[in-house]
Amino acid sequence: MESLSSYELGQWGEEVATRFLEQRGYEIIQRNARLLRREVDIIAKQSGTIVFVEVKTRASLRYGSGLEAVDRRKQNRLIQAAKAYLGQGDTIRFDVISILMDPASKQARQIRHIRNAFTC
């Protein structure tokens, strides 16, 4: 099978993550939201909480897991974007979804959802 570009892999992963969240009762508010020149992969709502979701997709673990890629700098960017999005009194949470794709079948081999992955 033809391999995906990093952009295509990211788009595929965001689609998988969106379906994953919807199946668990999340309401998807927006995908690929641009806030303060930063992109938030998924903004969703669950039980009255606004959830900002960073999605990291990998085809292998050669360069580490997707979870490892959400470093302090990335967290700070998401926090700044969330602040630009929110109204006063909103309850928020930051989640990370890490997806490992099986390159041969182009199916998700592993999906890890970390709720409350970090805080402001």
C-alpha positions in Angstrom: 0.0 0.0 0.0 1.1 3.5 -0.7 2.3 5.4 2.4 0.6 8.6 3.6 2.3 12.0 3.7 2.6 13.4 7.2 -0.3 15.8 6.4 -2.5 12.9 5.2 -1.6 10.8 8.3 -2.6 13.8 10.6 -5.9 14.2 8.8 -6.6 10.5 9.0 -5.8 10.5 12.7 -8.1 13.5 13.4 -10.9 11.7 11.6 -10.3 8.5 13.7 -10.2 10.7 16.9 -13.4 12.5 15.9 -15.3 9.2 15.4 -13.8 7.8 18.7 -15.1 10.8 20.6 -18.5 10.8 19.0 -18.9 7.1 19.9 -18.3 8.1 23.5 -21.0 10.8 23.5 -18.8 13.9 22.9 -20.4 16.7 20.8 -17.9 17.9 18.2 -18.0 21.7 18.1 -15.2 22.4 15.7 -12.2 20.8 14.0 -9.0 22.5 13.0 -10.0 25.7 14.8 -7.6 28.6 14.3 -7.2 30.7 17.4 -4.4 33.3 17.8 -2.5 31.7 14.9 -2.6 28.4 16.6 -4.6 25.3 15.6 -6.7 23.2 17.9 -7.4 19.8 16.4 -10.8 19.2 18.0 -13.0 21.3 20.2 -15.7 19.2 21.8 -18.2 19.3 24.6 -18.9 16.6 27.1 -21.2 16.9 30.1 -21.0 20.7 30.0 -17.2 20.8 29.7 -15.4 22.3 26.7 -12.7 19.9 25.8 -9.7 20.9 23.7 -8.2 17.8 22.1 -4.7 17.5 20.6 -4.4 14.5 18.3 -1.1 12.9 17.5 -0.9 10.2 15.0 2.1 7.9 14.3 2.7 5.2 11.7 5.5 3.8 13.9 7.1 4.5 17.3 10.5 5.3 15.7 10.4 8.9 16.9 8.4 8.2 20.1 4.7 8.1 20.8 2.2 10.7 20.0 1.8 11.4 23.7 5.5 12.3 24.0 5.1 14.9 21.3 2.8 17.0 23.4 5.5 18.8 25.3 5.3 21.9 27.5 5.6 24.3 24.5 2.7 22.5 22.7 0.7 22.6 25.9 1.2 26.3 26.4 0.1 27.0 22.8 -3.1 25.0 23.4 -3.7 26.9 26.6 -3.3 30.2 24.9 -5.7 29.2 22.1 -8.3 28.0 24.7 -8.1 31.3 26.5 -8.9 33.1 23.2 -11.9 30.8 22.6 -13.5 30.7 26.0 -16.1 32.9 27.8 -16.0 33.5 31.5 -17.3 30.7 33.5 -16.6 28.0 31.0 -15.4 24.7 32.4 -12.5 23.4 30.3 -10.3 20.3 30.0 -7.3 19.4 27.8 -7.2 15.9 26.4 -4.7 14.2 24.2 -5.5 11.3 21.8 -2.5 9.3 20.5 -3.1 7.0 17.6 -0.8 4.4 16.2 -1.7 3.4 12.7 -0.9 0.0 11.1 0.7 1.2 7.9 -0.2 -2.1 6.0 -3.9 -1.9 6.7 -4.3 1.8 7.4 -6.3 0.9 10.5 -5.8 2.2 14.0 -3.6 -0.3 15.9 -3.8 1.6 19.1 -5.9 4.6 20.4 -4.9 6.2 23.7 -7.2 8.9 25.1 -5.7 10.8 28.0 -8.4 12.9 29.8 -7.1 15.9 31.7 -3.6 15.4 30.1 -2.5 18.8 31.4 -4.0 21.9 33.1 -3.6 25.7 32.7 
